[in-house]
Amino acid sequence: MRIRQLHGWALDPAEARGIQDRLRGRVLSRPLDWKRLRLVAGCDAAIAGAELHAAVVVLALPSLEVVERREGSAPLRFPYVPGLLSFREIPALLAAFGALHRRPDAVLCDGQGIAHPRRLGLASHLGLILDLPCVGVAKSRLVGEAREPGPRRGSATRLVDRGEVVGRLLRTRDRVRPVYVSIGHRITLPDAVRLVLRCGAGYRLPEPTRLADRWVGLRARERRQAVRSDAID
């Protein structure tokens, strides 16, 4: 699938922040074309030794049947810096997306979109590179404040940072901790919330990112075990 080369990856944190400041103005909020929405991808990454391992799982809508799974790896070169997660994870994610035979119509990311100090979290950064509708679905808050939503599935409250609505705190399952949903790219916030709920399968996380998280965790553990075995031998 097509991947845009917006910048290089041999960067220090100051350069990475400058890229975020430059790219954030390109993020688009536009209605999702629901009539053409057939395939939704979920993605996640995990550390495996000196590498970052990533997984992409593509599901069909409305059945949520898995139609493709791909993985990819990249050297772990960028340090852990709060707010710069995308520069650490995207190289591995691009290796996995580049292996796909089917181009998804939308992507759900385990991370933030514009609910980010510089309004360019993982979902926004990845959305710009893939040129696809992207949604950030995060398990924890990075910026902003939000009231606790009601206890029922679908209840949501506004996530506000410095006077700007940057996301929703969304209950995806009755009486289970909510998630933080934000625009990544090429989607509106109401459509982002609707898509997350549409991809629910009775768990806290939407099915695409839940399956990607499980798969990449398993594969990363296998790789770490293989590295330890090689070291012992």
C-alpha angles and dihedrals in degrees: 000000000000116000121185119222102221097161144339126272103224093098142137121223094263091053090047092054089050090054090051090052090050097046101042092080089062095061110112130208107203136145117273116243097237093180090064096041107115107133128042123187129206122198140188140162137211137185116259109180110295091348138072112228121204136191133197121195120190119204131189121235134262094006096051088219114160109245101170141009126190135172137197141176139210134181114272098244107142117076124238105267122163109247094020100077093123093064089055098045109029098075090061092041090053090053088056096043090047090060094056119115092196123056110223121227093221139006132218115204131200092232145048130307116189091338085098136106091253095028093246112099128158096286093050094045093047092044091056092049094047094036090224136125104271133186129197114222109180130180093211139033122260100176139359137033131267137176117241109268123231119282097254128090110268095029111134142173132196120268106215127190122182091341095310125111103233101166150329132271098223131193106217097177132027112274094350123123112277127240130228112247122190140164113271102177139316096014137089122238094247090051091047091055091046092050093050091051092045089055093052120119101180097289133104093251123055111259098250095056093036092057093043090051092050094046097046090046091054094046093046091052090050091051093048090050091049091052091050091048092051090050092052093047 
